Amino acid sequence: MAYHDSVLSQLLKLVPRLEFEKQANRCDGQRRSDALSRWSQFVALMIGQLGGRRSLRDIEATARSQRHHRYHLGNQSISRSALGRANERLDYRFYEGLLQSLYQLCMSNQRRHGFRFKNKLFSLDASLIDVSMKVFPWANFGRKKSAFKLHLGLDHDGLIPAFACVTQGKVSDMVQARQLALPKGSVVVFDKGYNCYRWHNSLTENGIFFVSRIRGNAKYRVLERHAVNGGSGITSDQTIEYTALRKDGDKLKPIRRIGYRDPETGKHYVFISNQFSWSAKTIADIYKQRWQVELFFKWIKQNLKIKAFLGNTENAVMTQIMSAMCVYLLLAFLKFQSKIDKSLQQIIRLLQLNLFTRRSLLDLLQPPDQPGLPPPQLKLGLVRN
C-alpha cells in the first residue's frame, strides 16, 4: 500500500509556501522565537474552518489529539492562549495578501464565465455579518444591532473572490468601491447601492465597463433611441444623459438605458451601462449573473466559520473572515486542478470527515473505478432438475 500524508497536509501543500513566508516577514517583521508562527496560526485556522471547530479550546483539543501529524504539517504546538494572542495581535491584512496570492494561483486553472466576450467579468457587492451587540459593542450598526460588512469582488471566471475586505457595518459600500483597481477593459456589475454618478464617470474614463440598475428618482433626457427585438424581452434601448442639478453635471458622460421584462416573472427592470457595442440582451444577461455573488455569500455563511468568532477584537474577527476566504480559494484551486465534478459543498464535507486520514487526497475526492467486482445486490438463482 502506498504511503500518504494526512489529507490536511496534502491540502496545505497547495499553498505557495515561499510567498507565504515572504508575506509573513513583510507584515510581522521580527518576532520572538517562541511565539506562535504565522504558519502555525494558519494551520490552526484551517483546522477550525475545515473541521468545523467552534472555539479555541476545540481547536487546541483537535490539534493535540493529532500531534503525530505535526511534523508533516510543519506547525508548532497549538495552545488556545497562544492562538488567541496571535489572532488578536498579528495583522489581519496578511490574509488579504495571501488571498491575492491564492487568487493568482487559481487564475491559470479557472474556467471562463460563459459569455462570448473575452473581457473579465466581476460582480461587486457587500454582505452584513450580524454579531451580538453585548460581545461586540464597538461594531454597532444601529441602536440595537452590531455587524461587520464583507465587501467582495467575485470573478466570474471560476466564481472565486478576486478581492475582499472586512469593515464595520456602518462603512458605506462606495468607500471600498472607490479603492478598487480593476483591470482596464473589465466589466463590473453591481446593484443600486453603488449608484454614484461620479464613480460611474471615473469607470468610463479608466476604460472599465459597468452594468447596474438605474435609480428610481434619476432625472435624465433621451439623446437617442435604438431599435429593439421584442421577442428577447427588451422593451427599450436608449442613450441618455443625466439632467440632475449637480456641480459636475455637465461633465457626466452619456450612458445607455435598457428596459427589460423578465418572461418568467413578468417583472420589468431598467439597466444602465456604458457599453454601447454589445446587444441589449447581453447587458440584461450580465446583470442576471450578479446573483452569483449572493449565492457566494450564502455558501460561505453556511459552510465556513464566519458567524461564530474565536475572539472579540476587531483584528481577531477580520483575521477569521479573511482566512475563510483563503480556505475557499484553496478548495476552488483543488477543484480546478483535479477537474473533479463534485461541488464545493461535497468537497468540504469529505474533508471534514477525513481531515487527518492518511490517504490520497485525489482518491478521496474522486475514487477510482474498480472493475471486476461482483454487484452488491444478491441475485436469486432458480434450480431446475
N, C-alpha and C positions, 0 to 999 in steps of 0.2 A: 504494500500500500504506500502511495506517495505521501511524503510529509508536507504538511501545510501549516503556516502560521494561523493565528486566530483570524476570524472574519474581520474584526475591528482593525487588526494590524494590516491586513491586505488593503482595507479601505483607506487607511491613513497613508499608505504608500503612494496614493494618487496625489497627495498634497505636494507641491513643489517645495521640498524642504529647504533648499538653498535660498530661495526667495523668501520663504517664511522667516528664516533666521536673519536675513538682511533687514526685513521689515521690523522684526523684533528689536534689533540693535538700534535702528533709527528711532523707534518710538520709546523704548525703555532705557537705553543707554546702559551704563554700568550699574549692576545690582549686586547685592550680597550673594555669595556663593551658595548659601544655604536657603535662599528664598526660592519659592516655587517658580519654576521657569515658565516662560510663555508657552512652550510646547506642552508642559505638564498641565497647564491651565486648559489648553485647547483639548487635550485628550480627555480631561475630566468633563468638560462641557459636551464633548462628543458622546461620552457615556451617558450623560444626563439627557441629551436630546434623543439619541437613538435607542437608549434603553428605557426611556420613559420614567426616569428617576424624578422624584418630586421635591427633594430637599438636599442640602449639603450633606447631612448625615446619611442619606440614602446613597449618594454618590460615593461617599467615603466607604461605606459598608460594601458596596459592589466592587470598588477598586481593591479593597483589602482581601476580599474573597477570591479575587483573580490575580493575586500578586505574582504568581508564577508566569504571567504573561507580560510582566513589566519590562523584561529585557527586550522583547520584540517590539513593544510599544514605544520604548525609549523615553519613558516618563519617570519622574521621581515618585516617591511615596506620597499619596494624596491624603491630606487630613482636611476636615471641614473648616478648621480655623485658618489654615494656610490658603485654601481655596477662596474662603470668604474675603481675606485680606487682598488677595490678587484681584478678585472681581471688583473690589472697592477702589483699589489704587492704580492698577495698570490701565493705561489709557485705552478706552474702548475704540478709539479711532484706528487702532491697529487692525481691527477686524474689517473696517472699511477698506483698508489697503489690501487685506487678504481676499476680500470679496472681489476686488478688481483683478487680482492675480488669477483667481479661480475662474472668473468670467472670461479672461483671455484664454485660459486653458480649454474652456468649453467651446469657444468660437470656431475652432478648427474642426469640430465634430458635430456641431448642431445642424439641424435640418432647416430648410428655408420656410418662410412664412406662408407660402402658398399663393401669393399674388403674382401676376405676370411681371410687374416692375421689379427691378433689382435693388431699389433703394432700401436702406434699413428702415424697419418699422418699429416704433416704440409706443407703448401706452403709458401715460403718466397719471398717477393717482396717489391718494393718501388714505389711510385707514386708521381709525381710532382703536386703541387697545385700552379698554376700561380696567381700572385698578381701584383698590379700596382707598377711600379718602382718609381713613384712620391710619393706614400704613404709609401712604404717600400724600401727605397734606400739601407738600410743596409743588405737586404736579396738578394743582386744582384746575379743572376745566370749566367748572361752573360753581354755583353756590353749594351744590350737594354732590359733586361729581369730580373725580380725578381721572386723568387719562394721559396716555402717551400717543404720539402720532408717528406712524411709519410711512415715510414718503418713499415712493418706489417708481422706478422706470423699468418696465417689462419689455425685454427684447423678444419680438415675435419669432425670431429665428431660434426656435427651441423652447420658447416660453420660459425664459430664465431672467432673473433680475440683473439688469446691466448696471444699475446704481441704486443705492438705498441709503436712507438717513433716518435717524430717530430723533424726534424733538418732543417737547412738552405739547400737550394737546392744543394749547391756545395759539401756537405758531401757525401763521397763515400758510396755505399751500403755495401761494405765489412767492413767498420768501425763498423757499427751496427751488422753485421752478426757475427763478432768475439766476441761480447759481449753476445751473446745468450747462455743460459744454457738449452739446450734441454735435455729431459729425455733420459736415456740410452735405447737403443732398438727402438727408434722412427725413423721414415722415414721423411726426409725433401726433398722437391722438389723445384728447383729454376732454373732460366734461365741462360744464358751465362754471365750475369752481375756479377755473384758470382763465376766465374770460377777461383779460386785461388788454385793452386796445394797444397800449404802448408796447407791451411784451409781444403781442402778435406782430406788430410792426417790426420789432427787432429780429424776430424769427425770419421774416421775409427778407430783411436786409442781409442776414447772415446765410441766406441760401437754404433755409430749412422750411420744409412744407408742414403745415398743420391741418388737422381736421377736428372740428368741435361742433357744438350746438350753439345757436345764436341766443342771446339774452331775450327774454320776453319783452323787455322795455327798450330794446335797441331802436334808435332812430337812424334812418338811412334813406337814401334815394336810389332808385334803379337807374343804372347807366346803360345797360344793355340786357336784352332778353335773348335766350338761346332756345333752339328747338329741343323738344324732349320726346322720349319714347314712353308713351303712357303705359305700354304693356309691362315695363320693368318696375313700375311703382313710382317713378319720378313724376312729380306734379309741376315742378318749376325749376328753372336753371337760369340764374341771373347774375350779372355783375353789378355790385352795389358799392357805395361809399357811405361812410357814417356821416351824419349831419349834426351830431350832438355838439353843443357849445363847449368846446374844450380849448385850452390854450394851445394844444398841439394838434387840433382837429384838421388843420389844412395840411399836416404832414402825414396823415394816415393814408396808407395805400389802399386802392380798391381791392375788394375781396369777392369771392364767389359765394352766392347764396343758393342752396339746393333744397327743394321741398321733396319729401319722400313719404309715401304712405305704405306702411307695412301690410303686405297682403294677408298675413296670418292673423294679426290682431286688429287691423283697421286703424291703428294709431298713426297720427301724422307727426313727422319730425322735420325740423328745419336745421340744416347743417351749414357751416361756413368753412371755407378753405381758401388758401392762397395758391392752390394748384389748379390751373386753368386748362391743362392739356389732357388730363385723364377724363374718362367718361363720368357722368354724374352717378351712375350706378356703382362704379368703383369707389367713389367717395363715400357713398352710403354703406357699402360693404366694409370699408376700412373702419368706419365708426362702429359698426356692429361688432368688429373684432375687439373693441375696447373692453367688452365684457370679460375677456380672458384675464385681465388684471384683477377683476372682482373675484373670479374663481381662484386665482392665486392666493389672495388674502384669505379666502375661506379655507383653502387647503392647509396653509401653514398654521392657522389658528386651531385647526382640528388635529393636526398630526405632529406638530413641533411644540416645544415648551416655551411659549411666549406670553402666556397669560398668568402663570404661577411663577413667581420670581424667587431666585436664590438669595437676593439681597434687597435692601430697601433704599440704597443710594442711587443717584442718577447714573453714575458710571456703571454700577452693577447691572442695572436694568438694561442699559443700552448695550453693554457687553453681551448679555444673554440674547437679546433680539438679533444683534448683528452676527453673532456666532451661529444662530439658527439659519440666517441667510446663507452663510458659508456652507453649512451642512446641506442645505437644499442644492447648492451648486455642485457639491461633491456627488450627491445622488444623481443629479442630472448628467454630470460627466460620466459617471459609471454606466448610466443607461445609454448615453450616446456612443461610448466606446465599445460596449459589449453588444450593442444592437439587439437587445432583448425586447420582447414585445409586452412585457409586464408594465403596469402603471407604477408611478412613484409610490402610491399608497401600498401596493402589493410588495414593492421592494422594501419599504421601511418596516413593514410587518415581519417580513422574513428576517431582516437584520435584527430586529428587536428580540426575536426568539433564538437567534443563533449568533449573537454578538461575539461570544467568546469560544465558539465552536471551532475546532481545528479541521477545516475542510476547505476545498476550493471555493472561492467566492463566486466564480462564474458558474460552477456546477450547482451551487446553492440556488442561484437565481434562474438558471436555465438547465435543469437536469438533463443529461444526455439520454438519448433513446437506448433502450435495452432490448434489442431484437431477440427472438427465440424463446422468450419466457412464455409459459403457458398462461392463458387468460385466467384472471382471478375468479371468475364465475364457474362453479362446478356444473357439469352437464350430466344429465341422467341418460344412461345408455340402456336400451331395451335389448334383452337377450332372447333370441328365438331358437327353439330346438329344431 
